[in-house]
Amino acid sequence: MKKILLYLFVVAAVLSSCQKEEKSVFNQTPDERINAALAQWQTNILSSANGWKALYHTGTGQDFNFYFTFNNQNRVVMYSDFDTSTTSARESSYRIKALQQPALIFDTYSYLHLLSDPNPYVNGGDAGVGLQADFEFAFDTMVGDTIKLKGRQNGTTLNLIKASKQEADDWIKGNWKNALSMMHIGEFLTYFKRSSVGGTNVDVDYDHYGRQIAFYTYNTSGIRTLNVSSFVYNPQGIVLTTPLKVGTTTVSTMTNMSWDATGKKINFSLNGTSPSTIAENAVPVVVNKNGATNWWLYKIQQGYWANLGFHQNGVEDAFNLQASIPGFYYCAYLPAYDTITKTTYWDWMAYAAVSNNSLIVPTSSSFVPTFTSDGKAIFKTYKPDPTNAPVYVKQTTAALTEPQGFYFIQISSTTIDMVGVKDAKTWVRWYWVQ
């Protein structure tokens, strides 16, 4: 019995000692520790005299630059390279709050929220999810002059780095707006946007929100080759993530950007030294002389081509097919050629829609194409549209039968762009349907 009592006494003493040791680990309550951590992070974000430059990596893989200045009244002034309008200052509110761990929350709509906007017309992302971006961030670490944060919903990364006086001035004085001059390429009305790289003529394609740039080169037959890279902006222009080789020249940067609104061209320095421009152009670098007939004969009688409406003078679906036709599905074009008798009939174009789960043809038109030796297709109506034809039919027919015809640009084996010869301001994209 005495041994049992002695054993219980020893166990109680050990437990009492452990409890004392556990209590001695922290000299504050959990709430006091959380409040201290929040206060420390508040001190940290107020510690940069020139504010913070920031690089934000979205869930869809793009990199956006920001600049923040925080005050102790829970207000933040920010700038962004999201577009030219966001290079001006905008003030909103923020909070530092405990959400399982200390978090920085941008709690009123700001430039950051543009990245997560569910409307695809805002940021070019997918409907409902945007660019998979965050506006609530968990504090990770502060190492030297850098605070690392992680998005709470999508796991995005936001790194705040103490800015220098020059870096702050680049934002405040508007230098970043010139760096975004490439955005003006969206004001070009022609299909072809022409530049020269090391003496090689190229067509340029540019996705501002997707942060990608492409140079199209042509072989002697007029077949295009796509050379594409992601990029990030800096105060001088853009830096390609993967340098692109065009001919004997490797493109790494496009800097010293400026927009010539009068001449409608973008000026820049290629790799920091070679003065270059991007401007409107009405013709391909090399015309594909077989493009028109290849389009027309593609798997003849085994399918048809479809489009979603003409682009004209900068306007998608310029004749409002999608708005005018209830249940609009596509505009289908069926080449009419008898491969047995080698007989050409008139082609048929149908304005297809879906009604009560059935495909219907509200109206149609017929055409007789001719093909020139220099690679163009010229369309004529087999019979005129009736006088009571819908406006969208008359406008589409007028565009398709423009007397100078069309060039054909191969995008893929089943996708072809048909571009108006007159001024390259009217075009349509054909998709093969089998």
VOPAGU-2260 file (C-alpha; in pm, 1 decimal, decimal comma):
REM VOPAGU-2260
SITE   aa  ch    i         X         Y         Z
SITE  MET   A    0       0,0       0,0       0,0
SITE  LYS   A    1     279,7     237,8      86,0
SITE  LYS   A    2     443,7     160,8    -248,9
SITE  ILE   A    3     122,3     246,1    -433,7
SITE  LEU   A    4      84,7     575,8    -249,7
SITE  LEU   A    5     449,8     658,5    -319,6
SITE  TYR   A    6     396,1     582,8    -691,6
SITE  LEU   A    7      87,3     808,7    -709,8
SITE  PHE   A    8     276,9    1086,9    -536,7
SITE  VAL   A    9     560,2    1065,5    -791,8
SITE  VAL   A   10     317,4    1067,4   -1087,5
SITE  ALA   A   11     131,9    1369,6    -946,3
SITE  ALA   A   12     460,2    1550,6    -896,0
SITE  VAL   A   13     568,9    1481,7   -1253,7
SITE  LEU   A   14     234,2    1598,4   -1395,6
SITE  SER   A   15     247,8    1910,5   -1183,0
SITE  SER   A   16     599,3    1977,3   -1309,4
SITE  CYS   A   17     489,7    1930,2   -1673,7
SITE  GLN   A   18     202,1    2168,8   -1626,1
SITE  LYS   A   19     435,9    2426,4   -1479,8
SITE  GLU   A   20     674,0    2375,6   -1771,1
SITE  GLU   A   21     386,1    2406,9   -2023,2
SITE  LYS   A   22     272,5    2729,6   -1862,0
SITE  SER   A   23     624,0    2863,6   -1878,1
SITE  VAL   A   24     647,8    2829,4   -2258,0
SITE  PHE   A   25     433,4    3141,5   -2322,7
SITE  ASN   A   26     397,6    3444,9   -2104,4
SITE  GLN   A   27      90,4    3565,3   -2298,4
SITE  THR   A   28    -255,3    3430,1   -2363,3
SITE  PRO   A   29    -340,1    3308,1   -2718,7
SITE  ASP   A   30    -535,4    3627,2   -2783,8
SITE  GLU   A   31    -244,1    3838,4   -2668,2
SITE  ARG   A   32      -7,4    3648,0   -2896,7
SITE  ILE   A   33    -242,1    3688,6   -3197,4
SITE  ASN   A   34    -282,1    4059,4   -3132,5
SITE  ALA   A   35      94,2    4098,5   -3105,0
SITE  ALA   A   36     144,8    3920,2   -3436,8
SITE  LEU   A   37    -115,6    4139,9   -3607,1
SITE  ALA   A   38      46,9    4450,4   -3463,5
SITE  GLN   A   39     387,1    4335,1   -3587,6
SITE  TRP   A   40     257,4    4280,5   -3943,4
SITE  GLN   A   41      93,8    4621,2   -3928,7
SITE  THR   A   42     429,0    4769,2   -3833,4
SITE  ASN   A   43     595,1    4575,5   -4113,3
SITE  ILE   A   44     371,8    4707,1   -4394,3
SITE  LEU   A   45     416,4    5062,6   -4267,3
SITE  SER   A   46     795,3    5025,9   -4258,0
SITE  SER   A   47     877,3    5114,9   -4621,8
SITE  ALA   A   48     939,0    5486,1   -4670,8
SITE  ASN   A   49     879,8    5462,4   -5048,2
SITE  GLY   A   50     598,2    5209,4   -5044,4
SITE  TRP   A   51     607,1    4860,0   -5189,2
SITE  LYS   A   52     656,1    4732,2   -5539,7
SITE  ALA   A   53     484,7    4399,2   -5586,9
SITE  LEU   A   54     474,6    4109,2   -5828,8
SITE  TYR   A   55     149,9    3914,3   -5830,0
SITE  HIS   A   56     130,5    3568,1   -5988,6
SITE  THR   A   57    -225,9    3461,9   -6072,4
SITE  GLY   A   58    -370,6    3112,1   -6061,8
SITE  THR   A   59    -380,9    3109,5   -6442,5
SITE  GLY   A   60      -9,0    3187,8   -6465,7
SITE  GLN   A   61      12,4    3559,4   -6550,5
SITE  ASP   A   62     234,9    3809,0   -6369,1
SITE  PHE   A   63     106,1    4157,9   -6282,4
SITE  ASN   A   64     299,3    4444,1   -6124,1
SITE  PHE   A   65     154,9    4655,8   -5843,6
SITE  TYR   A   66     268,1    4940,9   -5625,0
SITE  PHE   A   67     120,1    4994,5   -5273,7
SITE  THR   A   68     146,9    5254,9   -5002,1
SITE  PHE   A   69     -30,9    5169,0   -4675,7
SITE  ASN   A   70    -120,4    5402,8   -4389,1
SITE  ASN   A   71    -220,3    5337,7   -4028,3
SITE  GLN   A   72    -584,0    5434,2   -4098,9
SITE  ASN   A   73    -644,0    5112,7   -4294,7
SITE  ARG   A   74    -619,7    5288,9   -4628,8
SITE  VAL   A   75    -405,4    5179,3   -4921,8
SITE  VAL   A   76    -315,1    5363,9   -5242,0
SITE  MET   A   77    -227,9    5136,4   -5529,9
SITE  TYR   A   78    -117,5    5138,7   -5892,4
SITE  SER   A   79    -112,1    4846,0   -6134,7
SITE  ASP   A   80      -5,7    4745,0   -6484,6
SITE  PHE   A   81    -344,2    4572,6   -6534,6
SITE  ASP   A   82    -414,3    4830,4   -6807,0
SITE  THR   A   83    -339,7    5195,2   -6887,3
SITE  SER   A   84    -618,7    5321,6   -6660,1
SITE  THR   A   85    -476,9    5143,8   -6353,7
SITE  THR   A   86    -142,0    5322,6   -6383,4
SITE  SER   A   87    -312,0    5611,4   -6199,3
SITE  ALA   A   88    -351,1    5609,1   -5821,6
SITE  ARG   A   89    -658,3    5453,7   -5661,1
SITE  GLU   A   90    -734,6    5445,9   -5289,9
SITE  SER   A   91    -926,3    5171,1   -5113,3
SITE  SER   A   92    -929,8    5004,4   -4772,1
SITE  TYR   A   93    -746,8    4710,6   -4621,1
SITE  ARG   A   94    -747,4    4514,6   -4296,2
SITE  ILE   A   95    -501,4    4295,5   -4114,0
SITE  LYS   A   96    -700,3    4023,8   -3943,2
SITE  ALA   A   97    -654,8    3683,5   -3785,2
SITE  LEU   A   98    -802,9    3417,4   -4016,5
SITE  GLN   A   99    -642,3    3099,1   -3880,0
SITE  GLN   A  100    -323,2    3298,1   -3936,4
SITE  PRO   A  101    -254,7    3670,5   -3983,2
SITE  ALA   A  102    -398,9    3787,1   -4314,5
SITE  LEU   A  103    -393,8    4099,0   -4531,3
SITE  ILE   A  104    -742,0    4164,6   -4674,5
SITE  PHE   A  105    -822,2    4417,1   -4948,4
SITE  ASP   A  106   -1184,7    4461,0   -4848,2
SITE  THR   A  107   -1317,7    4715,4   -5099,1
SITE  TYR   A  108   -1311,0    4680,8   -5478,7
SITE  SER   A  109    -965,2    4773,7   -5602,5
SITE  TYR   A  110    -725,9    4708,3   -5888,3
SITE  LEU   A  111    -653,5    4369,5   -5730,8
SITE  HIS   A  112   -1018,5    4272,9   -5763,6
SITE  LEU   A  113   -1006,3    4327,5   -6140,7
SITE  LEU   A  114    -798,6    4010,9   -6168,8
SITE  SER   A  115   -1064,2    3798,1   -6000,2
SITE  ASP   A  116   -1366,2    3961,6   -6163,7
SITE  PRO   A  117   -1590,2    3680,1   -6296,5
SITE  ASN   A  118   -1679,6    3880,5   -6608,6
SITE  PRO   A  119   -1442,8    3759,6   -6886,3
SITE  TYR   A  120   -1468,2    4098,1   -7060,7
SITE  VAL   A  121   -1294,5    4259,1   -6762,1
SITE  ASN   A  122    -975,0    4051,8   -6755,2
SITE  GLY   A  123    -988,9    3801,8   -7040,9
SITE  GLY   A  124   -1025,9    3510,0   -6797,5
SITE  ASP   A  125   -1285,7    3235,8   -6786,1
SITE  ALA   A  126   -1645,1    3324,8   -6701,4
SITE  GLY   A  127   -1711,8    3287,5   -6330,2
SITE  VAL   A  128   -1348,7    3258,6   -6221,6
SITE  GLY   A  129   -1154,4    3538,4   -6390,4
SITE  LEU   A  130    -778,1    3484,7   -6363,1
SITE  GLN   A  131    -811,4    3272,0   -6047,7
SITE  ALA   A  132    -685,7    3560,4   -5837,4
SITE  ASP   A  133    -714,4    3645,7   -5467,5
SITE  PHE   A  134    -771,2    3957,7   -5260,4
SITE  GLU   A  135    -726,9    3791,1   -4919,4
SITE  PHE   A  136    -369,1    3688,4   -4843,6
SITE  ALA   A  137    -207,3    3502,4   -4556,2
SITE  PHE   A  138     120,4    3649,7   -4432,8
SITE  ASP   A  139     397,0    3396,6   -4487,7
SITE  THR   A  140     735,7    3545,0   -4403,5
SITE  MET   A  141     930,4    3867,9   -4408,3
SITE  VAL   A  142    1286,8    3820,0   -4525,0
SITE  GLY   A  143    1499,6    4131,9   -4556,3
SITE  ASP   A  144    1302,0    4384,3   -4761,8
SITE  THR   A  145    1043,9    4132,6   -4886,0
SITE  ILE   A  146     708,5    4028,8   -4740,6
SITE  LYS   A  147     576,2    3706,9   -4891,3
SITE  LEU   A  148     201,5    3645,4   -4898,2
SITE  LYS   A  149     -13,1    3357,6   -5024,8
SITE  GLY   A  150    -369,5    3381,1   -5156,8
SITE  ARG   A  151    -619,4    3218,8   -4922,8
SITE  GLN   A  152    -853,5    3081,0   -5188,7
SITE  ASN   A  153    -648,1    3015,0   -5502,8
SITE  GLY   A  154    -298,0    2990,3   -5358,7
SITE  THR   A  155    -167,9    3283,3   -5562,1
SITE  THR   A  156     153,8    3458,0   -5460,7
SITE  LEU   A  157     200,8    3826,3   -5383,5
SITE  ASN   A  158     549,0    3947,7   -5292,4
SITE  LEU   A  159     584,4    4297,9   -5148,0
SITE  ILE   A  160     933,6    4443,1   -5188,8
SITE  LYS   A  161    1042,3    4774,8   -5042,4
SITE  ALA   A  162    1054,0    5023,6   -5330,0
SITE  SER   A  163    1332,4    5271,1   -5399,5
SITE  LYS   A  164    1258,5    5639,6   -5458,8
SITE  GLN   A  165    1304,3    5585,6   -5836,2
SITE  GLU   A  166    1071,9    5285,7   -5840,0
SITE  ALA   A  167     805,7    5484,2   -5658,7
SITE  ASP   A  168     849,5    5777,7   -5898,9
SITE  ASP   A  169     809,4    5547,7   -6199,0
SITE  TRP   A  170     454,5    5481,8   -6083,2
SITE  ILE   A  171     367,4    5822,1   -5940,2
SITE  LYS   A  172     501,4    6017,4   -6240,3
SITE  GLY   A  173     328,8    5796,2   -6496,7
SITE  ASN   A  174     625,7    5617,4   -6654,6
SITE  TRP   A  175     439,1    5287,3   -6644,0
SITE  LYS   A  176     166,0    5423,2   -6872,3
SITE  ASN   A  177     416,7    5451,5   -7158,0
SITE  ALA   A  178     539,8    5099,7   -7080,7
SITE  LEU   A  179     188,1    4975,7   -7156,6
SITE  SER   A  180     182,5    5136,6   -7502,5
SITE  MET   A  181     151,0    4791,0   -7659,3
SITE  MET   A  182    -211,5    4793,9   -7546,0
SITE  HIS   A  183    -284,6    5037,4   -7829,4
SITE  ILE   A  184    -245,0    4751,7   -8074,0
SITE  GLY   A  185    -611,1    4691,0   -7993,9
SITE  GLU   A  186    -689,5    5017,8   -8175,9
SITE  PHE   A  187    -551,0    4886,6   -8503,7
SITE  LEU   A  188    -834,1    4809,6   -8744,2
SITE  THR   A  189    -640,5    4590,2   -8986,2
SITE  TYR   A  190    -599,8    4216,3   -8945,5
SITE  PHE   A  191    -224,3    4243,1   -9002,0
SITE  LYS   A  192      -3,2    4423,9   -8747,2
SITE  ARG   A  193     337,9    4451,6   -8910,4
SITE  SER   A  194     685,6    4484,9   -8765,1
SITE  SER   A  195    1041,0    4398,2   -8867,9
SITE  VAL   A  196    1283,4    4189,7   -8663,0
SITE  GLY   A  197    1642,3    4190,9   -8783,5
SITE  GLY   A  198    1527,1    4262,0   -9139,0
SITE  THR   A  199    1256,6    3991,5   -9132,6
SITE  ASN   A  200     899,5    4114,0   -9172,1
SITE  VAL   A  201     663,0    3963,5   -8914,5
SITE  ASP   A  202     301,9    3999,3   -8813,3
SITE  VAL   A  203     248,1    4062,0   -8443,9
SITE  ASP   A  204     -24,0    3928,1   -8217,7
SITE  TYR   A  205     -50,4    4045,4   -7860,2
SITE  ASP   A  206    -261,5    3936,6   -7562,0
SITE  HIS   A  207    -231,0    4199,2   -7290,0
SITE  TYR   A  208    -426,4    4023,7   -7014,0
SITE  GLY   A  209    -293,5    3680,9   -7107,4
SITE  ARG   A  210      58,8    3831,1   -7104,8
SITE  GLN   A  211     161,4    3670,5   -7433,8
SITE  ILE   A  212     316,1    3807,2   -7752,8
SITE  ALA   A  213     355,8    3629,4   -8086,1
SITE  PHE   A  214     557,7    3691,1   -8401,8
SITE  TYR   A  215     433,0    3521,1   -8718,3
SITE  THR   A  216     692,7    3443,9   -8982,5
SITE  TYR   A  217     610,4    3321,1   -9334,8
SITE  ASN   A  218     778,6    3078,0   -9570,2
SITE  THR   A  219     791,3    3134,8   -9944,9
SITE  SER   A  220     456,4    2955,8   -9987,5
SITE  GLY   A  221     280,5    3191,6   -9746,9
SITE  ILE   A  222     246,0    2939,4   -9461,9
SITE  ARG   A  223     276,3    3104,5   -9121,8
SITE  THR   A  224     486,6    2986,9   -8829,0
SITE  LEU   A  225     386,7    3091,3   -8479,1
SITE  ASN   A  226     660,0    3209,2   -8239,5
SITE  VAL   A  227     503,5    3288,3   -7900,9
SITE  SER   A  228     627,1    3378,3   -7553,5
SITE  SER   A  229     487,9    3496,7   -7224,1
SITE  PHE   A  230     612,5    3831,7   -7098,0
SITE  VAL   A  231     621,2    4062,3   -6798,1
SITE  TYR   A  232     616,7    4441,0   -6794,9
SITE  ASN   A  233     877,6    4668,4   -6645,5
SITE  PRO   A  234     882,0    5053,2   -6642,8
SITE  GLN   A  235    1044,3    5057,8   -6988,1
SITE  GLY   A  236     826,3    4802,6   -7170,1
SITE  ILE   A  237     814,2    4424,0   -7185,3
SITE  VAL   A  238    1058,1    4142,6   -7111,5
SITE  LEU   A  239     997,0    3809,7   -7282,8
SITE  THR   A  240     994,0    3513,4   -7047,0
SITE  THR   A  241    1134,8    3295,9   -7326,5
SITE  PRO   A  242    1336,3    3493,4   -7584,7
SITE  LEU   A  243    1215,6    3430,9   -7941,3
SITE  LYS   A  244    1445,2    3371,7   -8236,3
SITE  VAL   A  245    1331,8    3533,5   -8562,0
SITE  GLY   A  246    1576,4    3475,0   -8844,2
SITE  THR   A  247    1917,6    3551,4   -8696,8
SITE  THR   A  248    1780,2    3781,3   -8424,3
SITE  THR   A  249    1675,2    3673,7   -8075,4
SITE  VAL   A  250    1412,1    3901,3   -7923,4
SITE  SER   A  251    1449,2    3947,7   -7547,2
SITE  THR   A  252    1300,3    4290,8   -7473,0
SITE  MET   A  253    1082,9    4558,6   -7631,0
SITE  THR   A  254    1145,7    4880,4   -7440,0
SITE  ASN   A  255    1124,7    5260,5   -7467,4
SITE  MET   A  256     761,3    5217,7   -7565,6
SITE  SER   A  257     550,5    5501,8   -7702,6
SITE  TRP   A  258     222,7    5535,6   -7891,5
SITE  ASP   A  259     199,6    5755,2   -8199,8
SITE  ALA   A  260    -173,2    5826,3   -8216,7
SITE  THR   A  261    -140,6    6037,6   -8532,4
SITE  GLY   A  262      58,2    5783,3   -8730,1
SITE  LYS   A  263    -119,9    5498,3   -8553,1
SITE  LYS   A  264     192,3    5304,0   -8471,6
SITE  ILE   A  265     375,9    5176,5   -8167,2
SITE  ASN   A  266     740,0    5279,4   -8136,7
SITE  PHE   A  267     987,1    5075,3   -7933,4
SITE  SER   A  268    1349,6    4965,0   -7905,7
SITE  LEU   A  269    1415,2    4602,2   -7993,7
SITE  ASN   A  270    1653,5    4453,0   -7736,5
SITE  GLY   A  271    1714,4    4806,0   -7609,1
SITE  THR   A  272    1901,5    4925,4   -7918,4
SITE  SER   A  273    1721,2    4882,9   -8252,3
SITE  PRO   A  274    1444,9    5140,7   -8321,2
SITE  SER   A  275    1134,1    4952,7   -8437,2
SITE  THR   A  276     762,3    5000,5   -8496,5
SITE  ILE   A  277     439,6    4803,9   -8514,3
SITE  ALA   A  278     185,4    4946,6   -8758,5
SITE  GLU   A  279    -128,6    4855,5   -8951,3
SITE  ASN   A  280     -85,3    4665,2   -9276,2
SITE  ALA   A  281    -333,1    4552,1   -9539,9
SITE  VAL   A  282    -152,4    4251,5   -9692,3
SITE  PRO   A  283      16,8    3934,3   -9567,3
SITE  VAL   A  284     395,5    3923,9   -9565,5
SITE  VAL   A  285     362,7    3645,5   -9823,8
SITE  VAL   A  286      32,0    3552,7   -9990,0
SITE  ASN   A  287     -59,6    3184,5   -9974,5
SITE  LYS   A  288    -150,3    3128,7  -10340,9
SITE  ASN   A  289    -315,0    2795,7  -10263,3
SITE  GLY   A  290    -496,9    2917,5   -9952,3
SITE  ALA   A  291    -832,3    2993,1  -10114,3
SITE  THR   A  292    -864,9    2667,2  -10310,3
SITE  ASN   A  293    -734,1    2461,2  -10017,3
SITE  TRP   A  294   -1007,6    2612,2   -9800,7
SITE  TRP   A  295   -1278,6    2542,1  -10056,8
SITE  LEU   A  296   -1170,6    2186,6  -10137,0
SITE  TYR   A  297   -1094,5    2078,6   -9779,2
SITE  LYS   A  298   -1254,0    1734,1   -9730,0
SITE  ILE   A  299   -1517,6    1830,9   -9983,9
SITE  GLN   A  300   -1862,1    1676,3   -9924,3
SITE  GLN   A  301   -1754,1    1543,6   -9583,8
SITE  GLY   A  302   -1842,9    1848,2   -9379,2
SITE  TYR   A  303   -1873,5    2224,2   -9395,2
SITE  TRP   A  304   -1721,1    2545,6   -9268,7
SITE  ALA   A  305   -1880,8    2754,8   -8993,1
SITE  ASN   A  306   -1823,8    3103,1   -8854,7
SITE  LEU   A  307   -1963,0    3319,7   -8575,7
SITE  GLY   A  308   -1998,4    3636,8   -8780,4
SITE  PHE   A  309   -1774,4    3887,9   -8956,0
SITE  HIS   A  310   -1528,1    4115,3   -8778,7
SITE  GLN   A  311   -1530,7    4461,4   -8938,6
SITE  ASN   A  312   -1363,1    4789,5   -8843,9
SITE  GLY   A  313   -1271,5    4667,5   -8498,1
SITE  VAL   A  314   -1613,0    4519,5   -8413,2
SITE  GLU   A  315   -1668,6    4148,8   -8349,7
SITE  ASP   A  316   -1987,8    4003,8   -8500,4
SITE  ALA   A  317   -2025,2    4335,9   -8679,5
SITE  PHE   A  318   -2365,8    4249,5   -8829,7
SITE  ASN   A  319   -2515,5    4122,0   -8502,6
SITE  LEU   A  320   -2588,4    3764,8   -8606,6
SITE  GLN   A  321   -2574,5    3643,8   -8248,1
SITE  ALA   A  322   -2810,4    3913,6   -8122,3
SITE  SER   A  323   -3045,6    3904,3   -8421,5
SITE  ILE   A  324   -3107,9    3529,6   -8453,4
SITE  PRO   A  325   -3279,6    3365,5   -8153,4
SITE  GLY   A  326   -3084,2    3055,2   -8059,5
SITE  PHE   A  327   -2801,0    3145,4   -8300,6
SITE  TYR   A  328   -2564,8    2852,0   -8339,3
SITE  TYR   A  329   -2335,5    2943,3   -8627,0
SITE  CYS   A  330   -2325,7    3053,7   -8986,7
SITE  ALA   A  331   -2249,8    2744,5   -9198,5
SITE  TYR   A  332   -2093,8    2748,0   -9546,2
SITE  LEU   A  333   -2121,9    2435,8   -9762,5
SITE  PRO   A  334   -1899,2    2423,3  -10074,8
SITE  ALA   A  335   -2087,3    2258,5  -10365,1
SITE  TYR   A  336   -1858,7    2048,8  -10581,7
SITE  ASP   A  337   -1929,3    1709,9  -10736,6
SITE  THR   A  338   -1605,7    1513,3  -10704,8
SITE  ILE   A  339   -1730,1    1248,2  -10948,0
SITE  THR   A  340   -1840,2    1466,2  -11238,4
SITE  LYS   A  341   -1601,5    1749,9  -11146,0
SITE  THR   A  342   -1898,6    1984,5  -11165,5
SITE  THR   A  343   -1921,0    2307,8  -10966,4
SITE  TYR   A  344   -2259,7    2420,5  -10839,0
SITE  TRP   A  345   -2340,1    2722,3  -10627,2
SITE  ASP   A  346   -2233,5    2716,0  -10263,7
SITE  TRP   A  347   -2485,9    2744,1   -9984,8
SITE  MET   A  348   -2457,0    2948,2   -9664,0
SITE  ALA   A  349   -2709,4    2890,6   -9385,1
SITE  TYR   A  350   -2777,2    3095,2   -9075,1
SITE  ALA   A  351   -2828,4    2812,9   -8829,1
SITE  ALA   A  352   -3003,3    2831,5   -8493,9
SITE  VAL   A  353   -3132,0    2593,9   -8226,8
SITE  SER   A  354   -3499,6    2592,0   -8133,9
SITE  ASN   A  355   -3666,9    2332,0   -7910,6
SITE  ASN   A  356   -3346,6    2126,1   -7918,0
SITE  SER   A  357   -3356,6    2111,8   -8298,1
SITE  LEU   A  358   -3124,9    2271,9   -8551,8
SITE  ILE   A  359   -3316,5    2507,0   -8781,3
SITE  VAL   A  360   -3224,9    2732,2   -9074,0
SITE  PRO   A  361   -3405,5    3067,3   -9044,0
SITE  THR   A  362   -3261,5    3189,8   -9375,6
SITE  SER   A  363   -2990,4    3113,3   -9630,7
SITE  SER   A  364   -2793,8    3252,0   -9925,7
SITE  SER   A  365   -2616,3    3102,0  -10227,0
SITE  PHE   A  366   -2284,3    3198,7  -10382,7
SITE  VAL   A  367   -2058,2    3114,9  -10676,7
SITE  PRO   A  368   -1687,4    3157,9  -10586,1
SITE  THR   A  369   -1401,9    3215,3  -10826,9
SITE  PHE   A  370   -1034,2    3177,3  -10746,2
SITE  THR   A  371    -748,9    3389,0  -10878,0
SITE  SER   A  372    -396,0    3275,4  -10958,7
SITE  ASP   A  373    -257,1    3503,7  -10687,6
SITE  GLY   A  374    -441,7    3324,7  -10405,3
SITE  LYS   A  375    -766,7    3517,3  -10364,2
SITE  ALA   A  376   -1128,7    3404,7  -10358,2
SITE  ILE   A  377   -1400,1    3632,6  -10499,8
SITE  PHE   A  378   -1763,5    3556,7  -10420,1
SITE  LYS   A  379   -2073,8    3647,3  -10617,7
SITE  THR   A  380   -2434,1    3573,3  -10532,5
SITE  TYR   A  381   -2600,1    3300,5  -10738,8
SITE  LYS   A  382   -2917,3    3498,1  -10693,0
SITE  PRO   A  383   -2970,6    3820,4  -10499,2
SITE  ASP   A  384   -3107,1    3812,9  -10145,7
SITE  PRO   A  385   -3481,1    3885,0  -10142,9
SITE  THR   A  386   -3579,6    4242,6  -10067,2
SITE  ASN   A  387   -3733,8    4134,7   -9736,6
SITE  ALA   A  388   -3420,8    3949,6   -9622,3
SITE  PRO   A  389   -3310,2    4040,2   -9268,6
SITE  VAL   A  390   -3056,7    4321,0   -9235,8
SITE  TYR   A  391   -2790,9    4083,6   -9102,3
SITE  VAL   A  392   -2823,9    3869,4   -9417,2
SITE  LYS   A  393   -2787,7    4167,6   -9650,5
SITE  GLN   A  394   -2488,1    4300,4   -9457,4
SITE  THR   A  395   -2317,0    3961,0   -9447,2
SITE  THR   A  396   -2376,0    3909,2   -9819,5
SITE  ALA   A  397   -2239,0    4256,5   -9894,5
SITE  ALA   A  398   -1922,6    4180,4   -9694,4
SITE  LEU   A  399   -1874,8    3838,8   -9852,2
SITE  THR   A  400   -1920,2    3968,4  -10208,4
SITE  GLU   A  401   -1680,3    4262,2  -10176,2
SITE  PRO   A  402   -1537,5    4277,0  -10532,5
SITE  GLN   A  403   -1168,4    4256,2  -10437,2
SITE  GLY   A  404   -1218,1    3926,0  -10255,6
SITE  PHE   A  405   -1023,7    3765,5   -9972,0
SITE  TYR   A  406    -687,8    3629,4   -9864,7
SITE  PHE   A  407    -679,7    3304,6   -9666,5
SITE  ILE   A  408    -457,8    3262,2   -9359,3
SITE  GLN   A  409    -412,9    2908,1   -9226,4
SITE  ILE   A  410    -443,4    2904,5   -8845,9
SITE  SER   A  411    -462,9    2525,6   -8805,8
SITE  SER   A  412    -570,0    2232,0   -9019,0
SITE  THR   A  413    -933,7    2303,8   -8930,6
SITE  THR   A  414    -926,4    2680,7   -8870,5
SITE  ILE   A  415    -875,6    2944,9   -9140,1
SITE  ASP   A  416    -903,5    3324,8   -9135,7
SITE  MET   A  417   -1046,8    3488,9   -9447,5
SITE  VAL   A  418    -924,6    3849,9   -9471,5
SITE  GLY   A  419   -1062,5    4119,6   -9701,5
SITE  VAL   A  420    -821,7    4227,1   -9976,8
SITE  LYS   A  421    -967,3    4580,0   -9990,7
SITE  ASP   A  422    -812,8    4704,4   -9664,3
SITE  ALA   A  423    -782,0    4400,6   -9429,5
SITE  LYS   A  424   -1040,0    4560,4   -9197,6
SITE  THR   A  425   -1299,8    4290,4   -9263,1
SITE  TRP   A  426   -1236,1    3927,7   -9182,6
SITE  VAL   A  427   -1403,1    3611,0   -9062,4
SITE  ARG   A  428   -1272,3    3294,7   -8896,1
SITE  TRP   A  429   -1386,7    2962,1   -9041,0
SITE  TYR   A  430   -1405,1    2642,8   -8833,0
SITE  TRP   A  431   -1438,8    2302,1   -8996,8
SITE  VAL   A  432   -1741,6    2101,0   -8883,7
SITE  GLN   A  433   -1761,8    1732,9   -8974,0
